Amino acid sequence: GAAPRATLRDLLGLRTESPLLLVVDQFEELFTHTTDPAARAAFVRELWSLSRADTGLHVIVTLRVDFLGHCGELLVDDTGLSLDRVAYDQAHRVFVARMAPEQVRAAIERPAGRVGLTFGAGLLDRILADVGAEPGALPLLQYALGRLWEKRRGHTLAAEVYEKIGGLVGALEKDADDLISSLDGEQRKHARRLLTQLVDTRDDETVDTRRRVETSRLQLADAGRRATFDVVLTRLVDARLVVKSGERGTHTLEIAHEALIRRWGILRDWIREDRVLLLELEKLRAWARDFAENGTLLTGTRLDRAGEFVRQHPDDVDAPVRQLVQASEDERQRLAAASAAQRRRRRNTVVVVISVLALAVLGTTGVSIYAFQQRARANGMLETAKGITEELLVEVLPKVADISGTADVQRELHTRLQTMLKTLRADAAQDPEVLHLDIQQNLERGELAMSHERLDQARLEFEQALAIAEAWFTADPTSIQAQRDLAASLGKLGEVEQEAGDLAAARTAFARSLNIAEALAAADPTSAQAQRDLSVSLNNLGRVEQEAGDLAAARTAFARS
């Protein structure tokens, strides 16, 4: 169960005699039924301590061999001794071999003889033959013998009854099939949901095993459907397919025989079809336990996944899972509302600051929007307009970009700046300052698009900047600023091509940018700006060579930078 150590102490509290033999059967349930690792560890330590103390208490633990690997997870004392080392130590280990035919015969005949039962002609030999040919046959044998006892004729167990119930392999499956066939469609849905959730489902179906589940976790809230569930549960319990029991005041359910999980075709098909659902449900339960113990809420894709599961499978989730999802969604809505309010406040603040700044600049220069609309024909107005545009582009926009959640504001400012630059270009198409501002704004818009992963838009902006820079350089090959802007545009175009995965195009752009930077640095070796531009170009080329796998070329570029 969930608290094996408490159960152990309760049982030992009833101890009246010494010595005492304590048998812990089906120890693998510690891994399938006890979900809290701390509870597992405490129980194992308690058992080990009891077995080592001089109290007259001896402990026998039975464990399926396929769970031995899990024992390495548990330490039995403070020295670091793990349970798997104990299990493999010959001083503590006894491997129970499969029963030989004569042992199986004795296990059947002796108890029967004590109550005066006899076996019909050929029946015992037929049972022994079936057991010998069937791995893991003992649970099936137990069930078949029980059915033979129920259908005994006086003091005789008959061979024809054995055949009628389906023999060793078929008895359990036939009874289970008959029960499911007798259910109507709605009842069958309840049986499927109940039985599959009583299986501890793993990624590896060979280690699926039964699990004990509180009845309340499987019952439905709707009164009508709950009544149907109760009818189905009663039928399953009466047929001895499900065991209902109470443990420390809690009613639990579990599948009666592991053989049902291994042998019953209908249940195997249901588990196979629902495996993904069951594994997902187990993850949700683990998250719900973490929420109950530590208050950990779900966020992001985990919450999306959990919420969708709850909406699609409302009957399959229990109250703890629903509480976790509801609390997580409430917190998400609260955070979203707070974030929206913060964005509104931030946007309003930014708009006010920019408006005040623009009015202040325009007010001190005596320039109005009307002057821009008139294309700033007077030379004095043109110089002032360029100053305003540069102020917004160089001083205001970088500050706005540092504030998260202002992408819309940035795009609006760029749109307005673009309109202003068009007006300036109409009056001063070849003015170097206007061309530089135009290129800078295209580069700024491209960087904004890249920051939001809009690579096609970024490429377009960088190509427009490059076209302006190339035209400027063609018209004035001696302009240092034209060459710097041309190198910068090529560098940005290389960045977007590298981000898009076109390393050849990126290498070409970076190489062209490097050629220009080298020429500028050679022309003025004392220029700190030229040296910085050269270093940036070399680093860009080094990164793309590194990503392309040419480590020698990358090493050369980085060394030069």
PLY file of the C-alpha trace (Angstrom):
ply
format ascii 1.0
element vertex 561
property float x
property float y
property float z
element edge 560
property int vertex1
property int vertex2
end_header
0.00 0.00 0.00
0.90 3.66 0.22
2.22 3.42 3.80
3.81 -0.03 4.23
5.90 0.98 7.24
2.81 2.05 9.19
1.06 -1.21 8.28
4.12 -3.16 9.42
4.19 -1.40 12.78
0.45 -1.98 13.28
0.93 -5.71 12.68
3.94 -5.94 14.96
1.90 -4.19 17.63
-0.31 -7.30 17.71
2.66 -9.58 18.36
2.20 -11.76 21.42
4.75 -14.53 20.91
8.43 -14.94 20.18
10.08 -16.12 18.00
8.00 -14.81 15.09
8.29 -15.42 11.36
7.25 -12.42 9.25
6.52 -13.23 5.59
6.30 -10.33 3.14
4.74 -11.86 0.05
4.76 -10.22 -3.38
7.42 -7.72 -2.38
7.35 -6.33 -5.93
4.21 -4.43 -4.91
6.51 -2.08 -3.00
7.52 -0.76 -6.45
4.06 -0.85 -8.04
1.80 0.22 -5.16
4.01 2.48 -3.05
4.64 5.61 -5.13
6.62 7.59 -2.56
10.34 6.67 -2.76
10.85 7.81 0.84
8.12 5.44 2.02
9.77 2.55 0.16
13.15 3.33 1.66
11.76 3.61 5.19
9.96 0.28 4.89
13.05 -1.57 3.63
15.25 -0.08 6.34
12.70 -1.10 8.95
12.61 -4.69 7.67
16.40 -4.93 7.58
16.72 -3.49 11.06
14.15 -5.96 12.43
15.86 -8.92 10.77
19.27 -7.95 12.21
18.11 -7.26 15.76
18.14 -9.98 18.42
14.37 -9.94 18.95
13.38 -13.42 17.78
11.89 -11.97 14.60
12.79 -13.54 11.26
11.83 -12.08 7.88
11.16 -13.84 4.59
10.56 -11.71 1.50
9.22 -13.16 -1.75
10.00 -11.26 -4.93
9.46 -11.85 -8.62
12.85 -12.25 -10.28
12.04 -9.61 -12.92
11.93 -6.97 -10.14
15.39 -7.71 -8.76
16.83 -4.83 -10.74
14.64 -2.35 -8.86
16.23 -3.38 -5.57
19.35 -1.42 -6.43
17.33 1.76 -5.82
16.97 0.99 -2.09
19.54 1.20 0.69
19.00 -0.96 3.75
21.28 0.94 6.15
23.59 3.93 6.51
26.63 2.04 5.19
25.32 2.24 1.63
24.37 -1.43 1.41
21.72 -1.78 -1.29
18.90 -4.29 -1.32
20.05 -5.90 -4.57
23.39 -6.79 -2.94
21.46 -8.46 -0.13
19.29 -10.29 -2.65
22.31 -11.65 -4.53
24.18 -12.61 -1.35
23.97 -16.40 -0.88
23.65 -15.87 2.87
20.24 -14.30 2.29
19.09 -15.55 -1.10
17.01 -18.57 -2.02
15.98 -18.92 -5.64
12.75 -20.93 -5.81
12.87 -23.13 -8.88
9.83 -24.11 -10.89
7.98 -27.01 -9.25
8.78 -30.44 -10.61
5.82 -32.61 -11.78
5.91 -34.78 -8.64
5.81 -31.63 -6.46
2.81 -30.30 -8.39
1.07 -33.66 -8.00
1.67 -33.61 -4.25
0.44 -30.00 -3.99
-2.83 -31.06 -5.66
-3.40 -34.52 -4.19
-2.53 -34.00 -0.53
-4.93 -31.12 0.24
-7.67 -32.92 -1.71
-7.06 -36.17 0.18
-7.41 -34.40 3.52
-11.01 -33.45 2.72
-11.87 -36.76 1.05
-11.80 -35.59 -2.59
-10.95 -37.98 -5.43
-10.04 -37.29 -9.04
-11.90 -38.73 -12.00
-10.10 -41.07 -14.37
-7.28 -39.30 -16.20
-8.02 -35.88 -14.69
-4.90 -35.52 -12.56
-2.61 -36.63 -15.41
-4.30 -34.14 -17.75
-3.85 -31.30 -15.24
-0.18 -32.20 -14.72
0.42 -32.28 -18.47
-1.16 -28.83 -18.85
0.90 -27.43 -15.98
4.12 -28.85 -17.43
3.50 -27.20 -20.81
2.50 -23.79 -19.44
5.02 -21.29 -17.96
3.71 -19.45 -14.91
0.91 -21.96 -14.55
0.40 -21.94 -10.78
-2.10 -19.00 -10.66
-4.06 -20.68 -13.46
-3.94 -23.99 -11.59
-5.24 -22.29 -8.46
-8.20 -20.85 -10.34
-9.00 -24.05 -12.24
-8.95 -26.14 -9.07
-11.26 -23.65 -7.40
-13.73 -23.94 -10.28
-13.51 -27.76 -10.13
-14.30 -27.61 -6.41
-17.35 -25.44 -7.07
-18.62 -27.93 -9.70
-17.64 -31.12 -7.83
-19.91 -34.13 -7.96
-20.19 -35.32 -4.40
-16.56 -36.01 -3.47
-15.34 -36.36 -7.04
-13.65 -33.83 -9.34
-14.67 -34.85 -12.88
-12.54 -34.75 -16.05
-15.49 -33.67 -18.21
-16.07 -30.65 -15.94
-12.42 -29.71 -16.37
-12.88 -29.77 -20.14
-16.11 -27.80 -19.92
-14.63 -24.94 -17.91
-11.84 -24.60 -20.46
-9.01 -26.54 -18.86
-6.04 -25.00 -17.14
-5.46 -22.14 -19.57
-9.03 -21.48 -20.59
-10.87 -21.58 -17.25
-9.99 -18.09 -16.10
-10.22 -16.49 -19.54
-13.52 -18.22 -20.36
-15.18 -17.02 -17.14
-13.87 -13.50 -17.72
-15.05 -13.49 -21.34
-18.49 -14.73 -20.30
-18.82 -11.93 -17.77
-17.85 -9.20 -20.26
-20.22 -10.67 -22.86
-23.08 -10.44 -20.39
-22.60 -6.67 -19.93
-24.40 -4.09 -22.04
-22.47 -1.41 -23.98
-22.36 1.19 -21.20
-21.45 -1.38 -18.56
-18.65 -2.68 -20.76
-17.16 0.83 -20.96
-17.11 0.98 -17.16
-15.50 -2.48 -16.96
-12.78 -1.47 -19.42
-12.00 1.76 -17.58
-11.97 0.03 -14.18
-9.84 -2.95 -15.15
-7.22 -1.05 -17.19
-6.71 1.40 -14.33
-6.02 -1.50 -11.99
-2.94 -2.36 -14.09
0.40 -0.72 -13.40
1.32 0.00 -17.01
4.92 0.43 -18.08
6.62 1.27 -21.36
7.61 -2.40 -21.45
4.41 -4.44 -21.44
6.26 -7.52 -20.17
6.47 -5.93 -16.70
2.84 -4.82 -16.47
1.50 -5.83 -13.09
-1.57 -5.28 -10.97
-1.96 -2.24 -8.77
-4.11 -1.46 -5.77
-6.30 1.63 -6.20
-8.65 3.40 -3.80
-12.25 2.84 -4.82
-13.06 6.53 -4.45
-10.52 7.41 -7.16
-12.41 5.33 -9.72
-15.98 6.24 -8.81
-17.80 8.87 -10.88
-19.47 12.03 -9.68
-22.63 11.64 -11.78
-25.17 9.67 -9.73
-26.61 7.70 -12.64
-23.27 6.66 -14.07
-21.95 5.96 -10.60
-24.80 3.49 -10.08
-23.81 1.70 -13.31
-20.18 1.64 -12.15
-21.24 0.08 -8.83
-23.22 -2.64 -10.63
-20.23 -3.50 -12.82
-17.87 -3.50 -9.84
-20.16 -5.88 -7.94
-20.25 -8.24 -10.92
-16.45 -8.25 -11.21
-16.01 -8.85 -7.49
-18.60 -11.63 -7.42
-16.82 -13.29 -10.37
-13.55 -13.10 -8.40
-11.90 -11.06 -11.13
-11.47 -8.05 -8.82
-10.73 -8.10 -5.09
-12.27 -5.43 -2.87
-10.64 -4.89 0.50
-10.15 -2.36 3.27
-6.78 -1.13 4.48
-6.42 1.36 7.34
-9.95 2.66 6.79
-9.57 2.97 3.00
-11.43 0.73 0.55
-9.25 -0.50 -2.29
-9.59 -2.56 -5.46
-7.14 -4.76 -7.31
-7.23 -7.41 -10.03
-7.52 -10.82 -8.43
-4.95 -12.67 -10.54
-1.76 -11.54 -12.29
-2.68 -14.23 -14.81
-5.55 -12.03 -16.00
-3.04 -9.38 -17.06
-0.87 -11.94 -18.84
-3.49 -14.29 -20.31
-6.86 -12.65 -20.73
-7.10 -11.59 -24.35
-9.78 -8.93 -23.87
-7.83 -7.19 -21.10
-4.55 -7.45 -23.04
-6.24 -5.82 -26.05
-7.67 -3.03 -23.88
-4.28 -2.36 -22.28
-2.53 -2.32 -25.65
-5.10 0.07 -27.15
-5.10 2.33 -24.07
-1.38 2.13 -23.22
-0.60 5.69 -24.31
-3.59 6.98 -22.34
-2.63 4.96 -19.26
1.01 6.10 -19.35
-0.11 9.71 -19.70
-2.53 9.26 -16.82
0.26 7.91 -14.64
2.35 11.01 -15.40
-0.56 13.21 -14.37
-0.92 11.31 -11.12
2.79 11.77 -10.39
2.45 15.53 -11.02
-0.63 15.60 -8.77
1.34 13.93 -5.97
4.09 16.52 -6.38
1.47 19.26 -6.21
-0.04 17.79 -3.04
3.36 17.42 -1.36
5.22 20.49 -2.64
2.62 22.79 -4.19
4.26 22.49 -7.63
1.96 23.84 -10.36
2.03 22.99 -14.05
3.11 25.59 -16.60
3.72 25.83 -20.34
3.33 22.72 -22.45
2.84 20.49 -19.39
-0.25 22.45 -18.44
-1.50 22.47 -22.04
-1.05 18.71 -22.19
-2.73 18.07 -18.83
-5.65 20.39 -19.56
-6.30 18.75 -22.92
-6.19 15.29 -21.34
-8.69 16.27 -18.64
-11.06 17.71 -21.24
-10.82 14.64 -23.49
-10.94 12.01 -20.72
-12.95 13.50 -17.83
-13.93 10.09 -16.43
-10.37 8.81 -16.27
-8.88 11.50 -14.04
-9.39 11.57 -10.30
-9.91 14.53 -7.99
-6.19 15.22 -7.25
-5.43 15.56 -10.97
-8.42 17.81 -11.56
-7.41 19.98 -8.59
-3.87 20.31 -9.95
-5.02 21.32 -13.43
-7.60 23.78 -12.07
-5.10 25.42 -9.72
-2.51 25.63 -12.53
-4.98 27.16 -15.00
-6.15 29.66 -12.39
-2.53 30.71 -11.82
-1.92 30.98 -15.56
-4.95 33.25 -15.95
-3.83 35.37 -13.02
-0.35 35.78 -14.46
-1.74 36.50 -17.94
-4.01 39.23 -16.56
-1.14 40.74 -14.59
1.13 40.58 -17.63
-1.49 42.20 -19.87
-1.96 45.00 -17.37
1.80 45.48 -17.15
2.09 45.58 -20.96
-0.67 48.18 -21.16
1.06 50.31 -18.55
4.42 49.89 -20.27
2.98 50.73 -23.69
1.18 53.77 -22.36
4.37 54.93 -20.63
6.45 54.43 -23.78
3.90 56.24 -25.95
3.76 59.16 -23.52
7.57 59.37 -23.28
8.00 59.24 -27.04
5.23 61.75 -27.60
6.77 64.16 -25.11
10.21 63.65 -26.65
8.94 64.23 -30.18
6.98 67.33 -29.15
9.99 68.67 -27.25
12.29 68.19 -30.23
9.77 69.61 -32.67
8.91 72.45 -30.30
12.51 73.56 -29.80
13.24 73.55 -33.52
10.02 75.12 -34.63
9.37 72.25 -37.07
5.89 70.77 -37.35
4.47 67.70 -39.00
3.18 70.13 -41.62
6.81 70.89 -42.48
7.39 67.22 -43.19
4.23 67.01 -45.27
5.55 69.96 -47.29
8.70 67.84 -47.80
10.90 70.24 -45.85
11.83 72.18 -48.92
13.79 74.90 -47.17
17.40 73.84 -46.39
17.13 74.84 -42.74
14.05 72.70 -42.33
15.79 69.80 -44.05
18.70 69.89 -41.61
16.29 70.01 -38.66
14.23 67.13 -40.06
17.35 65.01 -40.41
18.25 65.81 -36.81
14.83 64.73 -35.56
14.93 61.50 -37.56
18.42 60.67 -36.32
17.40 61.44 -32.72
14.48 59.01 -32.91
16.49 56.35 -34.74
19.71 56.50 -32.70
18.49 57.57 -29.24
14.82 56.63 -28.81
14.40 53.30 -30.64
17.32 51.48 -28.91
15.86 52.47 -25.52
12.40 51.24 -26.55
13.93 47.97 -27.81
15.39 47.35 -24.32
11.85 47.26 -22.89
10.19 43.85 -23.28
6.74 43.72 -24.82
7.18 46.83 -27.00
7.45 45.15 -30.40
4.19 46.76 -31.59
5.40 50.18 -30.51
8.73 49.64 -32.29
6.98 48.63 -35.50
4.74 51.71 -35.31
7.75 53.98 -34.80
9.59 52.38 -37.72
6.54 52.93 -39.93
6.42 56.59 -39.01
10.17 56.96 -39.51
9.92 55.32 -42.91
7.32 57.89 -43.92
9.59 60.70 -42.71
12.58 59.25 -44.57
10.61 59.03 -47.79
9.82 62.71 -47.40
13.49 63.49 -46.82
14.60 61.36 -49.78
12.21 63.26 -52.05
14.02 66.51 -51.23
17.53 65.15 -50.76
17.81 61.84 -52.59
21.62 61.77 -52.50
22.19 63.43 -49.15
24.69 61.16 -47.33
23.05 61.69 -43.96
19.61 60.78 -45.34
21.02 57.67 -47.06
22.77 56.61 -43.84
19.57 57.08 -41.82
17.59 55.11 -44.40
20.08 52.21 -44.26
20.15 52.27 -40.45
16.37 52.09 -40.26
16.24 49.10 -42.61
18.85 47.35 -40.46
16.91 48.18 -37.27
13.68 46.81 -38.77
15.52 43.69 -39.89
16.91 43.07 -36.41
13.42 43.52 -34.94
12.05 40.95 -37.39
14.88 38.51 -36.55
14.20 38.86 -32.83
10.69 37.55 -33.55
12.01 34.80 -35.89
10.48 36.38 -39.01
13.50 35.56 -41.16
11.90 36.32 -44.54
10.96 39.82 -43.38
14.43 40.34 -41.89
16.09 39.24 -45.15
13.93 41.72 -47.11
14.89 44.59 -44.80
18.61 43.75 -44.99
18.47 43.41 -48.78
16.84 46.85 -49.01
19.60 48.31 -46.83
22.19 46.59 -49.04
20.61 47.98 -52.23
20.72 51.54 -50.87
24.34 51.10 -49.69
25.46 49.63 -53.03
23.83 52.45 -54.97
25.43 55.01 -52.66
28.86 53.36 -52.99
28.51 53.22 -56.78
27.68 56.95 -56.88
30.47 57.83 -54.42
33.21 55.13 -54.13
35.29 57.38 -51.85
32.64 57.68 -49.11
33.85 55.97 -45.95
30.30 55.93 -44.51
28.94 54.30 -47.67
31.54 51.54 -47.38
30.85 51.02 -43.66
27.10 50.83 -44.28
27.71 48.42 -47.17
29.82 46.16 -44.91
27.22 46.35 -42.13
24.38 45.43 -44.53
26.33 42.46 -45.86
27.07 41.34 -42.30
23.40 41.45 -41.32
22.38 39.61 -44.49
24.96 36.94 -43.64
23.47 36.59 -40.14
19.95 35.98 -41.43
21.20 33.45 -44.01
23.14 31.60 -41.31
20.07 31.56 -39.08
18.03 30.19 -42.01
20.61 27.45 -42.55
22.00 28.65 -45.91
25.66 28.55 -44.90
26.96 29.08 -48.46
25.02 32.34 -48.84
26.08 33.40 -45.34
29.75 32.71 -46.13
29.52 34.79 -49.34
27.95 37.75 -47.53
30.45 37.61 -44.64
33.40 37.34 -47.07
32.24 40.44 -48.98
31.78 42.30 -45.69
35.28 41.23 -44.61
36.85 42.48 -47.85
35.39 45.95 -47.28
36.39 45.97 -43.59
39.96 44.96 -44.52
40.17 47.76 -47.08
38.94 50.36 -44.58
41.33 49.13 -41.88
44.24 49.20 -44.33
43.34 52.73 -45.45
43.36 54.03 -41.87
45.23 51.69 -39.48
44.73 54.14 -36.61
40.94 54.05 -36.81
39.49 52.22 -33.79
36.14 51.94 -35.56
37.74 50.29 -38.60
39.54 47.78 -36.37
36.29 46.95 -34.54
34.45 46.45 -37.83
37.24 44.15 -39.05
37.08 42.09 -35.84
33.29 41.72 -36.16
33.61 40.58 -39.81
36.26 38.00 -38.93
34.17 36.65 -36.05
31.12 36.36 -38.31
33.11 34.41 -40.90
34.67 32.23 -38.18
31.27 31.26 -36.78
29.84 30.24 -40.15
32.98 28.19 -40.96
32.70 26.50 -37.58
29.04 25.63 -38.19
29.93 24.37 -41.67
32.54 22.06 -40.15
35.66 23.77 -41.58
37.45 24.09 -38.27
40.77 25.11 -39.82
39.18 28.09 -41.59
37.24 28.97 -38.43
40.41 28.82 -36.34
42.19 31.12 -38.77
39.39 33.68 -38.73
39.10 33.67 -34.95
42.86 34.00 -34.57
42.89 37.08 -36.81
40.02 38.69 -34.96
0 1
1 2
2 3
3 4
4 5
5 6
6 7
7 8
8 9
9 10
10 11
11 12
12 13
13 14
14 15
15 16
16 17
17 18
18 19
19 20
20 21
21 22
22 23
23 24
24 25
25 26
26 27
27 28
28 29
29 30
30 31
31 32
32 33
33 34
34 35
35 36
36 37
37 38
38 39
39 40
40 41
41 42
42 43
43 44
44 45
45 46
46 47
47 48
48 49
49 50
50 51
51 52
52 53
53 54
54 55
55 56
56 57
57 58
58 59
59 60
60 61
61 62
62 63
63 64
64 65
65 66
66 67
67 68
68 69
69 70
70 71
71 72
72 73
73 74
74 75
75 76
76 77
77 78
78 79
79 80
80 81
81 82
82 83
83 84
84 85
85 86
86 87
87 88
88 89
89 90
90 91
91 92
92 93
93 94
94 95
95 96
96 97
97 98
98 99
99 100
100 101
101 102
102 103
103 104
104 105
105 106
106 107
107 108
108 109
109 110
110 111
111 112
112 113
113 114
114 115
115 116
116 117
117 118
118 119
119 120
120 121
121 122
122 123
123 124
124 125
125 126
126 127
127 128
128 129
129 130
130 131
131 132
132 133
133 134
134 135
135 136
136 137
137 138
138 139
139 140
140 141
141 142
142 143
143 144
144 145
145 146
146 147
147 148
148 149
149 150
150 151
151 152
152 153
153 154
154 155
155 156
156 157
157 158
158 159
159 160
160 161
161 162
162 163
163 164
164 165
165 166
166 167
167 168
168 169
169 170
170 171
171 172
172 173
173 174
174 175
175 176
176 177
177 178
178 179
179 180
180 181
181 182
182 183
183 184
184 185
185 186
186 187
187 188
188 189
189 190
190 191
191 192
192 193
193 194
194 195
195 196
196 197
197 198
198 199
199 200
200 201
201 202
202 203
203 204
204 205
205 206
206 207
207 208
208 209
209 210
210 211
211 212
212 213
213 214
214 215
215 216
216 217
217 218
218 219
219 220
220 221
221 222
222 223
223 224
224 225
225 226
226 227
227 228
228 229
229 230
230 231
231 232
232 233
233 234
234 235
235 236
236 237
237 238
238 239
239 240
240 241
241 242
242 243
243 244
244 245
245 246
246 247
247 248
248 249
249 250
250 251
251 252
252 253
253 254
254 255
255 256
256 257
257 258
258 259
259 260
260 261
261 262
262 263
263 264
264 265
265 266
266 267
267 268
268 269
269 270
270 271
271 272
272 273
273 274
274 275
275 276
276 277
277 278
278 279
279 280
280 281
281 282
282 283
283 284
284 285
285 286
286 287
287 288
288 289
289 290
290 291
291 292
292 293
293 294
294 295
295 296
296 297
297 298
298 299
299 300
300 301
301 302
302 303
303 304
304 305
305 306
306 307
307 308
308 309
309 310
310 311
311 312
312 313
313 314
314 315
315 316
316 317
317 318
318 319
319 320
320 321
321 322
322 323
323 324
324 325
325 326
326 327
327 328
328 329
329 330
330 331
331 332
332 333
333 334
334 335
335 336
336 337
337 338
338 339
339 340
340 341
341 342
342 343
343 344
344 345
345 346
346 347
347 348
348 349
349 350
350 351
351 352
352 353
353 354
354 355
355 356
356 357
357 358
358 359
359 360
360 361
361 362
362 363
363 364
364 365
365 366
366 367
367 368
368 369
369 370
370 371
371 372
372 373
373 374
374 375
375 376
376 377
377 378
378 379
379 380
380 381
381 382
382 383
383 384
384 385
385 386
386 387
387 388
388 389
389 390
390 391
391 392
392 393
393 394
394 395
395 396
396 397
397 398
398 399
399 400
400 401
401 402
402 403
403 404
404 405
405 406
406 407
407 408
408 409
409 410
410 411
411 412
412 413
413 414
414 415
415 416
416 417
417 418
418 419
419 420
420 421
421 422
422 423
423 424
424 425
425 426
426 427
427 428
428 429
429 430
430 431
431 432
432 433
433 434
434 435
435 436
436 437
437 438
438 439
439 440
440 441
441 442
442 443
443 444
444 445
445 446
446 447
447 448
448 449
449 450
450 451
451 452
452 453
453 454
454 455
455 456
456 457
457 458
458 459
459 460
460 461
461 462
462 463
463 464
464 465
465 466
466 467
467 468
468 469
469 470
470 471
471 472
472 473
473 474
474 475
475 476
476 477
477 478
478 479
479 480
480 481
481 482
482 483
483 484
484 485
485 486
486 487
487 488
488 489
489 490
490 491
491 492
492 493
493 494
494 495
495 496
496 497
497 498
498 499
499 500
500 501
501 502
502 503
503 504
504 505
505 506
506 507
507 508
508 509
509 510
510 511
511 512
512 513
513 514
514 515
515 516
516 517
517 518
518 519
519 520
520 521
521 522
522 523
523 524
524 525
525 526
526 527
527 528
528 529
529 530
530 531
531 532
532 533
533 534
534 535
535 536
536 537
537 538
538 539
539 540
540 541
541 542
542 543
543 544
544 545
545 546
546 547
547 548
548 549
549 550
550 551
551 552
552 553
553 554
554 555
555 556
556 557
557 558
558 559
559 560
